């Protein structure tokens, strides 16, 4: 019964990660309830969700792009470096500080994304975050992603849309970059005794199916509907994290 619950959590997390992000806020409580310590749950969740991030990224690869004058390979590189640094930090330091920051980061990303989607005057030529700003933002997000990972989808969606990417392209690019930054962390975590492999495999199976369903929806959901969905998920996650933080 517990493994079935973990599979369902993975399915939900994979779907949510593919569309908007925040899937680890589903998997972490489930893994902690299964008896893991928060650190073990964090590491197990990162390892388990990685295959789904790869499949989601591949499914939406036609929409993946760079940001203005910043090519995709540059975003790829800073994501690898930042993810590796974050993974090393997690293995060396406690995660309490980042855990306390998570609700504020998700709140900030949700507000920024909502502002960029509905409140500012939209013009195709308007870019609010230049190439350097986009690269620095992605590097910082990648460090955080390798360390904890909660809310990285919202943070990347906020940064990429502020840099001028349409929502669909930002979502697909976010999926690939999430897998890239976690690849570095997973390479460090895979030999860790903190990984609970039975739960990780069950979670991963559900997340792969959910991620593929999310990639299908990303190509077909009306863009305004997608923006509203992302903001609603962000609001719900923010409220939940402030009321009962992980």
Backbone bond lengths (Angstrom), bond angles and torsions (degrees), N, CA, C in turn:
res aa  C-N    CA-C-N  psi(-1)  N-CA   C-N-CA  omega(-1)  CA-C   N-CA-C  phi
1 X - - - 1.465 - - 1.528 110.83 -
2 X 1.343 116.25 -41.77 1.458 120.63 -179.30 1.529 110.93 -64.23
3 X 1.345 116.25 -42.23 1.459 119.98 179.56 1.525 110.38 -64.05
4 X 1.336 117.29 -39.14 1.468 120.66 177.58 1.527 110.62 -62.19
5 X 1.320 116.56 -39.15 1.462 121.62 177.65 1.525 110.36 -63.64
6 X 1.336 116.31 -39.89 1.467 121.42 178.36 1.528 110.58 -65.25
7 X 1.336 117.45 -40.13 1.469 121.42 178.05 1.524 110.88 -61.90
8 X 1.336 116.45 -44.27 1.467 120.62 178.71 1.528 110.42 -62.86
9 X 1.330 116.80 -41.21 1.466 120.57 177.33 1.522 110.37 -61.44
10 X 1.339 117.08 -39.66 1.455 120.73 177.28 1.519 112.29 -64.87
11 X 1.340 116.53 -40.67 1.464 121.04 177.73 1.522 110.83 -59.74
12 X 1.308 116.63 -47.10 1.466 122.31 179.40 1.528 110.14 -63.89
13 X 1.327 116.39 -45.56 1.461 120.23 -177.87 1.527 111.56 -64.54
14 X 1.343 117.01 -40.97 1.458 120.45 179.20 1.509 112.06 -63.39
15 X 1.339 116.96 -42.09 1.468 121.71 177.47 1.523 110.54 -63.93
16 X 1.323 116.76 -46.50 1.457 120.83 -177.67 1.527 111.51 -66.81
17 X 1.337 117.06 -41.25 1.464 120.27 178.38 1.518 111.49 -61.54
18 X 1.320 116.56 -40.72 1.457 120.62 -177.51 1.520 111.90 -66.66
19 X 1.333 116.73 -37.71 1.465 120.86 -177.43 1.523 112.60 -82.93
20 X 1.339 116.99 -43.46 1.454 118.46 -171.44 1.515 114.31 -144.73
21 X 1.317 118.39 -32.82 1.453 121.48 -175.62 1.512 110.79 113.46
22 X 1.328 116.01 174.49 1.455 121.05 179.18 1.515 114.32 91.94
23 X 1.330 118.21 10.79 1.461 120.68 -178.20 1.514 114.02 -63.01
24 X 1.325 117.40 -29.70 1.467 119.75 -179.13 1.521 111.90 -67.60
25 X 1.335 117.67 -19.57 1.457 119.68 175.99 1.526 111.23 -73.55
26 X 1.327 116.59 -14.25 1.459 121.41 172.81 1.530 109.67 -88.71
27 X 1.322 116.62 -44.37 1.463 120.67 -173.62 1.524 113.51 -75.02
28 X 1.343 117.61 -36.86 1.462 119.70 -176.60 1.536 112.74 -62.08
29 X 1.345 119.16 -50.37 1.475 117.70 178.33 1.523 112.99 -60.43
30 X 1.344 117.05 -38.03 1.466 120.41 -179.64 1.529 110.24 -64.05
31 X 1.328 116.90 -44.34 1.462 120.00 -179.10 1.527 111.54 -68.77
32 X 1.327 116.67 -36.44 1.469 119.46 176.85 1.526 110.39 -65.71
33 X 1.340 116.69 -40.65 1.465 120.54 177.43 1.529 112.05 -64.44
34 X 1.329 116.71 -24.52 1.466 120.16 178.29 1.521 112.11 -75.74
35 X 1.333 116.76 -6.87 1.461 120.06 176.63 1.514 115.49 115.20
36 X 1.337 117.90 -0.21 1.464 120.53 -179.34 1.528 110.58 -80.56
37 X 1.340 115.30 154.75 1.460 120.00 169.37 1.525 108.30 -72.58
38 X 1.340 118.39 158.19 1.467 119.93 177.87 1.529 113.18 -54.79
39 X 1.333 117.48 -38.78 1.465 119.92 179.78 1.521 110.80 -65.56
40 X 1.344 116.73 -45.77 1.469 120.12 178.75 1.520 110.88 -63.68
41 X 1.331 117.19 -39.78 1.459 120.70 178.69 1.517 110.98 -64.02
42 X 1.326 116.84 -40.31 1.464 121.72 178.86 1.520 111.01 -62.04
43 X 1.322 116.46 -48.98 1.467 120.98 -178.49 1.523 110.83 -67.75
44 X 1.333 117.94 -43.76 1.469 121.40 179.36 1.516 111.00 -62.12
45 X 1.339 116.79 -41.76 1.463 120.90 178.88 1.523 111.25 -62.49
46 X 1.325 117.25 -43.40 1.470 120.88 -179.89 1.520 111.18 -61.02
47 X 1.339 116.24 -45.63 1.473 120.59 179.61 1.521 110.70 -64.96
48 X 1.339 116.64 -43.04 1.464 120.84 -175.22 1.518 113.22 -68.67
49 X 1.329 117.57 -36.79 1.468 120.91 -176.27 1.522 112.99 -81.35
50 X 1.324 116.93 -14.11 1.467 119.90 -176.14 1.532 113.27 -60.23
51 X 1.360 120.99 -48.19 1.476 118.94 179.22 1.522 113.06 -58.09
52 X 1.337 117.21 -37.27 1.466 120.41 178.98 1.521 110.65 -66.18
53 X 1.324 117.12 -36.33 1.463 120.37 177.85 1.526 110.31 -64.76
54 X 1.326 116.56 -37.85 1.468 120.58 178.00 1.521 110.78 -65.33
55 X 1.339 117.03 -47.39 1.467 119.86 -178.26 1.528 111.28 -66.80
56 X 1.332 117.43 -38.44 1.468 120.50 177.63 1.523 110.72 -64.59
57 X 1.342 115.70 -40.92 1.457 120.00 178.50 1.518 112.03 -63.30
58 X 1.327 116.83 -42.27 1.463 120.81 178.96 1.523 111.41 -66.79
59 X 1.334 116.19 -39.55 1.468 119.94 -178.68 1.525 111.64 -64.06
60 X 1.326 117.34 -32.60 1.464 120.21 -177.63 1.514 113.81 -106.65
61 X 1.341 117.45 20.85 1.472 121.07 -171.70 1.520 113.75 -63.56
62 X 1.337 117.99 -24.07 1.474 119.64 -179.58 1.521 112.28 -67.43
63 X 1.324 116.91 -21.37 1.461 120.75 -179.54 1.531 112.60 -95.89
64 X 1.334 116.94 -3.98 1.466 121.24 -177.17 1.523 109.93 -73.67
65 X 1.336 116.28 136.13 1.462 119.88 -178.16 1.514 110.39 -154.68
66 X 1.317 116.12 166.79 1.449 121.65 172.39 1.519 110.43 -79.86
67 X 1.326 115.64 -176.42 1.462 121.28 -177.81 1.516 108.68 -116.46
68 X 1.327 116.87 102.56 1.461 120.45 179.69 1.514 111.48 56.63
69 X 1.337 116.16 -121.47 1.467 121.31 179.63 1.525 112.96 -82.28
70 X 1.333 116.76 -3.06 1.463 120.64 178.23 1.531 108.71 -93.75
71 X 1.330 118.18 109.66 1.472 119.93 -176.58 1.525 112.04 -71.21
72 X 1.319 114.53 161.57 1.462 118.83 -177.79 1.525 111.55 -63.13
73 X 1.339 117.71 -34.52 1.467 119.29 -178.11 1.532 111.33 -62.34
74 X 1.332 117.59 -29.81 1.460 120.65 177.82 1.529 110.23 -70.44
75 X 1.352 116.86 -42.26 1.457 120.51 175.49 1.534 110.25 -62.17
76 X 1.317 116.19 -39.10 1.468 122.34 177.73 1.524 110.30 -59.67
77 X 1.327 116.41 -47.75 1.465 121.69 -176.31 1.526 111.74 -64.35
78 X 1.334 117.09 -48.09 1.467 118.90 -178.66 1.531 110.99 -66.61
79 X 1.331 117.49 -28.66 1.464 120.76 177.80 1.526 110.96 -69.19
80 X 1.323 116.79 -40.57 1.473 121.20 177.55 1.523 110.39 -63.37
81 X 1.329 116.22 -48.50 1.468 120.48 -177.82 1.529 111.23 -65.24
82 X 1.331 116.31 -45.72 1.456 119.86 179.92 1.520 112.25 -64.66
83 X 1.330 117.76 -41.24 1.459 121.12 179.05 1.522 112.22 -63.10
84 X 1.328 116.49 -40.09 1.467 120.45 177.89 1.522 110.99 -64.32
85 X 1.327 116.49 -43.31 1.464 120.49 179.21 1.527 111.16 -63.45
86 X 1.325 116.28 -43.18 1.460 120.23 178.45 1.523 112.30 -63.43
87 X 1.335 116.84 -40.92 1.459 120.36 177.99 1.524 112.12 -62.51
88 X 1.326 116.53 -41.15 1.469 120.63 177.51 1.529 110.87 -63.76
89 X 1.337 116.23 -41.22 1.464 120.14 178.68 1.527 111.14 -61.98
90 X 1.336 116.86 -39.39 1.461 120.38 -179.33 1.526 110.91 -64.67
91 X 1.314 116.81 -39.35 1.456 120.19 -179.44 1.527 112.41 -72.43
92 X 1.337 116.43 -20.06 1.464 120.27 -175.91 1.527 113.68 -102.44
93 X 1.334 117.48 -23.15 1.471 119.65 -173.26 1.521 110.81 -132.13
94 X 1.344 117.46 159.51 1.469 120.70 175.05 1.517 110.79 -71.59
95 X 1.325 115.62 155.90 1.469 120.08 -175.60 1.531 113.47 -98.00
96 X 1.331 118.22 10.88 1.463 120.70 -174.35 1.525 112.85 -61.02
97 X 1.328 117.40 -40.73 1.465 120.36 -177.19 1.521 110.53 -65.02
98 X 1.335 117.40 -47.49 1.457 120.36 179.53 1.528 111.01 -64.28
99 X 1.326 116.75 -36.36 1.462 119.92 179.72 1.528 110.74 -61.24
100 X 1.337 116.91 -39.71 1.465 120.34 178.52 1.523 111.94 -67.84
101 X 1.337 116.84 -29.22 1.461 120.83 -178.35 1.529 113.03 -78.61
102 X 1.329 117.22 -21.48 1.463 121.33 -171.46 1.535 113.28 -53.79
103 X 1.342 120.14 -50.43 1.481 118.17 -179.24 1.522 112.91 -58.13
104 X 1.338 116.92 -39.16 1.455 120.42 -179.62 1.527 111.53 -68.66
105 X 1.335 116.88 -37.93 1.468 120.38 178.78 1.526 111.13 -66.38
106 X 1.328 116.55 -42.95 1.465 119.90 179.00 1.526 110.14 -66.13
107 X 1.339 116.98 -40.80 1.459 120.58 177.03 1.525 110.86 -60.95
108 X 1.321 116.85 -46.96 1.466 121.47 179.74 1.527 110.63 -60.18
109 X 1.329 117.66 -48.05 1.458 121.33 -178.31 1.523 111.47 -63.02
110 X 1.332 117.31 -39.91 1.457 121.10 179.66 1.527 111.38 -64.97
111 X 1.339 116.05 -43.64 1.466 120.49 179.14 1.524 110.48 -63.47
112 X 1.330 116.77 -44.90 1.471 120.96 -179.60 1.521 110.74 -63.09
113 X 1.330 116.65 -43.74 1.466 119.72 -179.65 1.527 110.79 -65.40
114 X 1.344 117.15 -41.80 1.470 120.61 179.12 1.524 110.53 -63.40
115 X 1.343 116.18 -42.09 1.466 119.93 178.14 1.527 110.65 -61.72
116 X 1.315 116.48 -46.29 1.458 119.93 -179.36 1.513 113.12 -66.69
117 X 1.341 116.68 -27.26 1.463 120.28 -176.06 1.529 113.51 -87.50
118 X 1.343 116.79 -35.55 1.459 119.00 -168.85 1.529 115.46 -126.31
119 X 1.326 119.18 -23.10 1.455 120.64 -170.49 1.522 114.20 -102.80
120 X 1.330 118.23 -38.23 1.460 118.97 -177.90 1.523 110.37 -78.00
121 X 1.337 116.62 156.63 1.455 121.60 175.55 1.518 108.37 -73.36
122 X 1.326 116.32 123.35 1.456 120.07 -175.18 1.518 110.87 -93.01
123 X 1.322 114.41 130.49 1.457 121.79 172.44 1.518 106.57 -138.68
124 X 1.311 116.36 140.04 1.458 119.75 -177.26 1.513 112.03 -58.94
125 X 1.340 118.08 -31.66 1.455 120.95 -175.91 1.528 112.87 -88.40
126 X 1.349 117.04 -5.69 1.457 120.21 -176.31 1.527 110.21 -81.97
127 X 1.334 116.49 124.63 1.457 122.18 176.73 1.522 107.38 -128.38
128 X 1.298 117.23 123.73 1.456 121.54 -175.70 1.521 112.44 -96.90
129 X 1.313 117.86 -12.47 1.460 122.09 179.54 1.516 107.77 -132.69
130 X 1.345 116.46 114.65 1.455 120.85 -176.77 1.517 112.67 -74.64
131 X 1.354 117.42 178.64 1.468 121.20 -178.42 1.523 113.25 -58.00
132 X 1.345 116.93 -44.50 1.465 119.41 179.83 1.521 110.80 -65.23
133 X 1.329 116.54 -43.84 1.458 120.12 178.37 1.520 112.12 -61.71
134 X 1.344 116.33 -39.79 1.467 120.49 178.87 1.529 110.74 -65.43
135 X 1.336 116.98 -40.80 1.467 120.84 -179.63 1.526 111.18 -66.67
136 X 1.332 116.50 -44.95 1.469 120.52 179.24 1.524 110.60 -64.29
137 X 1.324 116.36 -42.94 1.465 120.30 178.70 1.521 110.97 -60.28
138 X 1.333 116.44 -44.90 1.455 120.21 -179.40 1.528 111.69 -64.92
139 X 1.321 117.11 -36.39 1.469 120.63 178.98 1.526 110.50 -65.17
140 X 1.336 116.47 -45.32 1.467 120.79 179.04 1.531 110.29 -64.35
141 X 1.327 117.25 -43.06 1.465 120.88 178.25 1.522 110.63 -62.76
142 X 1.336 116.93 -37.72 1.462 120.96 179.86 1.526 111.45 -66.49
143 X 1.330 117.42 -38.07 1.470 120.25 176.15 1.527 109.61 -61.30
144 X 1.325 114.42 -48.23 1.458 119.68 178.02 1.529 110.96 -61.85
145 X 1.346 116.73 -39.50 1.455 120.93 179.84 1.513 112.43 -63.18
146 X 1.323 117.17 -41.42 1.456 120.23 177.90 1.516 112.59 -69.58
147 X 1.334 116.13 -28.09 1.461 120.94 -177.65 1.523 112.33 -82.15
148 X 1.328 116.12 -49.61 1.471 120.00 -176.67 1.517 111.74 -130.96
149 X 1.303 117.95 -53.86 1.461 121.43 171.77 1.508 116.52 94.80
150 X 1.338 118.77 -18.43 1.454 119.71 -178.65 1.513 112.51 -65.22
151 X 1.334 116.79 122.54 1.454 120.54 177.56 1.513 116.03 86.34
152 X 1.337 118.29 6.15 1.473 118.97 -178.25 1.522 111.45 -64.49
153 X 1.329 117.24 -30.47 1.460 119.45 178.24 1.516 111.43 -62.52
154 X 1.334 116.70 -43.68 1.462 120.41 178.36 1.522 111.02 -65.40
155 X 1.325 116.49 -42.25 1.458 119.86 -179.25 1.532 110.78 -63.58
156 X 1.337 116.78 -42.59 1.469 119.55 179.08 1.520 111.48 -68.79
157 X 1.333 117.06 -40.18 1.459 119.12 177.55 1.523 110.48 -60.53
158 X 1.343 116.53 -41.74 1.458 120.03 178.53 1.518 111.08 -62.70
159 X 1.335 117.16 -47.45 1.469 121.07 -177.55 1.526 111.69 -66.52
160 X 1.335 117.18 -44.22 1.465 120.48 -176.54 1.520 112.01 -69.22
161 X 1.337 117.21 -38.60 1.463 118.56 178.22 1.529 110.78 -71.83
162 X 1.329 117.79 -34.34 1.464 120.11 174.84 1.527 111.43 -64.50
163 X 1.340 115.70 -28.54 1.464 120.43 178.64 1.525 111.90 -82.02
164 X 1.341 117.78 -4.02 1.455 120.11 172.96 1.510 116.72 111.55
165 X 1.338 119.08 0.98 1.456 119.99 -179.78 1.526 111.09 -78.07
166 X 1.346 118.09 139.28 1.467 120.94 171.84 1.532 109.73 -62.37
167 X 1.315 117.25 159.28 1.459 121.18 -174.23 1.519 112.50 -59.28
168 X 1.331 117.19 -43.49 1.466 119.36 -178.23 1.525 110.84 -62.75
169 X 1.333 117.44 -46.78 1.461 121.18 179.90 1.528 110.99 -65.35
170 X 1.345 116.23 -39.32 1.460 119.84 178.31 1.525 110.49 -63.32
171 X 1.343 116.99 -40.88 1.454 120.42 179.43 1.518 112.52 -64.09
172 X 1.332 116.87 -45.15 1.469 120.41 179.50 1.524 111.07 -67.18
173 X 1.334 117.80 -42.25 1.465 121.66 179.71 1.516 110.13 -65.49
174 X 1.330 116.01 -40.19 1.465 121.37 176.62 1.517 111.52 -58.42
175 X 1.342 117.74 -42.28 1.455 121.30 -179.40 1.524 111.73 -61.49
176 X 1.338 116.45 -43.54 1.461 120.17 179.39 1.523 110.65 -66.47
177 X 1.321 117.39 -46.11 1.461 120.96 -177.38 1.527 111.77 -66.29
178 X 1.328 117.43 -32.42 1.462 120.41 176.24 1.525 110.40 -63.02
179 X 1.322 116.05 -41.57 1.460 119.78 176.79 1.509 112.07 -66.60
180 X 1.332 116.33 -38.60 1.462 121.14 -179.40 1.524 111.18 -63.80
181 X 1.346 116.72 -48.98 1.469 119.34 -177.95 1.525 111.58 -67.25
182 X 1.337 116.89 -33.91 1.461 119.17 178.94 1.520 112.78 -76.42
183 X 1.341 117.34 -21.71 1.466 119.93 178.10 1.523 110.46 -59.73
184 X 1.328 116.31 -40.98 1.459 120.03 179.10 1.520 110.79 -64.90
185 X 1.336 116.28 -44.03 1.462 119.98 -179.37 1.533 111.04 -67.02
186 X 1.341 116.70 -42.34 1.463 120.53 -179.34 1.521 111.07 -62.00
187 X 1.327 117.30 -37.29 1.466 120.65 178.02 1.528 111.13 -59.43
188 X 1.327 115.99 -31.52 1.462 120.59 177.93 1.529 111.69 -82.77
189 X 1.344 116.74 -33.67 1.462 120.95 -173.47 1.524 113.69 -83.69
190 X 1.337 117.44 -23.47 1.458 120.05 -166.79 1.533 112.68 -61.78
191 X 1.312 118.33 -25.77 1.467 121.13 178.55 1.523 112.01 -98.01
192 X 1.320 117.57 4.53 1.460 121.04 -177.69 1.531 110.73 -74.41
193 X 1.325 117.12 139.03 1.474 120.01 175.84 1.525 112.53 -68.88
194 X 1.336 117.61 -8.39 1.461 121.47 179.44 1.529 112.33 -76.73
195 X 1.324 117.73 -14.02 1.469 120.44 -179.68 1.527 109.97 -77.52
196 X 1.318 117.40 124.74 1.468 123.22 175.07 1.524 106.68 -98.60
197 X 1.314 116.15 102.51 1.460 120.43 -165.95 1.521 114.29 -71.50
198 X 1.329 118.92 -34.08 1.473 119.08 179.25 1.532 110.41 -62.50
199 X 1.327 115.93 -47.51 1.460 119.62 178.35 1.523 111.62 -67.44
200 X 1.332 116.41 -36.50 1.464 120.29 -179.53 1.523 111.08 -63.05
201 X 1.333 117.32 -42.72 1.471 120.59 -179.06 1.530 110.94 -67.71
202 X 1.338 117.22 -41.17 1.470 120.29 178.20 1.524 110.65 -64.39
203 X 1.320 115.94 -44.47 1.463 120.86 179.28 1.521 110.89 -62.67
204 X 1.318 116.12 -41.60 1.466 121.34 -178.18 1.527 111.32 -64.48
205 X 1.333 117.03 -41.23 1.467 120.24 179.94 1.522 111.19 -60.59
206 X 1.327 116.64 -46.30 1.460 119.85 178.19 1.516 112.30 -64.90
207 X 1.340 116.85 -40.33 1.460 120.87 -177.23 1.525 112.04 -66.58
208 X 1.334 117.89 -35.60 1.468 120.67 178.45 1.528 110.27 -62.53
209 X 1.339 117.22 -45.77 1.463 120.92 179.05 1.529 110.38 -63.77
210 X 1.327 116.56 -45.45 1.459 120.40 179.05 1.517 112.47 -63.30
211 X 1.333 116.74 -38.72 1.460 120.67 178.97 1.516 112.72 -64.56
212 X 1.325 116.58 -40.12 1.466 120.00 178.80 1.529 110.46 -67.43
213 X 1.337 117.17 -38.64 1.463 120.04 176.32 1.532 110.49 -63.69
214 X 1.316 116.63 -38.71 1.452 120.85 178.79 1.518 112.42 -66.87
215 X 1.329 116.75 -39.23 1.463 120.54 177.63 1.525 111.09 -64.26
216 X 1.331 116.79 -39.13 1.465 120.91 175.77 1.531 109.84 -61.11
217 X 1.339 116.57 -45.46 1.461 120.68 -178.76 1.526 111.39 -67.04
218 X 1.331 117.64 -33.57 1.462 121.65 -178.80 1.524 111.34 -60.47
219 X 1.335 117.48 -32.82 1.464 121.68 179.81 1.527 112.57 -78.99
220 X 1.323 117.55 -17.79 1.466 119.85 -168.34 1.529 115.19 -120.49
221 X 1.315 117.64 -20.22 1.464 120.09 -179.14 1.527 109.98 -71.11
222 X 1.330 116.93 137.07 1.462 121.67 175.22 1.523 109.64 -54.41
223 X 1.365 117.29 136.08 1.464 120.73 -172.49 1.522 112.30 -60.94
224 X 1.330 117.51 -41.50 1.468 118.65 178.75 1.522 110.40 -65.63
225 X 1.327 116.68 -39.91 1.459 120.24 176.28 1.517 110.90 -60.81
226 X 1.337 116.32 -40.65 1.460 121.53 178.96 1.525 110.79 -62.39
227 X 1.332 116.75 -42.85 1.464 120.56 178.67 1.537 110.86 -62.66
228 X 1.336 116.22 -44.83 1.469 120.16 179.43 1.524 110.40 -62.55
229 X 1.343 116.71 -41.96 1.464 121.35 179.61 1.523 111.04 -60.74
230 X 1.344 116.12 -44.36 1.457 120.68 -178.98 1.525 110.78 -62.56
231 X 1.329 116.78 -44.48 1.468 120.56 179.94 1.531 110.34 -64.81
232 X 1.329 117.93 -41.47 1.467 120.98 179.61 1.526 111.66 -63.19
233 X 1.337 116.26 -42.07 1.466 119.45 176.97 1.522 110.14 -61.91
234 X 1.333 116.22 -42.74 1.454 120.41 179.75 1.515 112.45 -61.51
235 X 1.336 116.97 -42.61 1.471 120.92 179.29 1.526 110.20 -63.49
236 X 1.331 116.50 -45.49 1.468 120.07 -179.51 1.527 111.52 -62.61
237 X 1.338 116.69 -43.43 1.460 120.26 179.29 1.519 111.46 -64.33
238 X 1.325 116.45 -42.06 1.462 120.29 -179.06 1.527 110.92 -62.35
239 X 1.327 116.80 -47.58 1.464 120.75 178.59 1.524 110.66 -59.63
240 X 1.335 115.61 -45.95 1.468 119.81 -179.42 1.510 112.96 -61.69
241 X 1.332 116.91 -38.59 1.465 120.65 -177.98 1.520 111.77 -72.91
242 X 1.339 117.50 -35.65 1.452 119.48 177.91 1.533 110.94 -72.88
243 X 1.335 117.17 -36.04 1.460 120.75 -179.08 1.525 110.61 -72.65
244 X 1.344 115.56 -45.06 1.465 119.96 -178.83 1.518 108.94 -140.43
245 X 1.342 118.73 82.67 1.458 122.18 -177.87 1.526 111.44 -64.95
246 X 1.322 114.84 152.98 1.464 120.98 179.59 1.519 110.01 -70.74
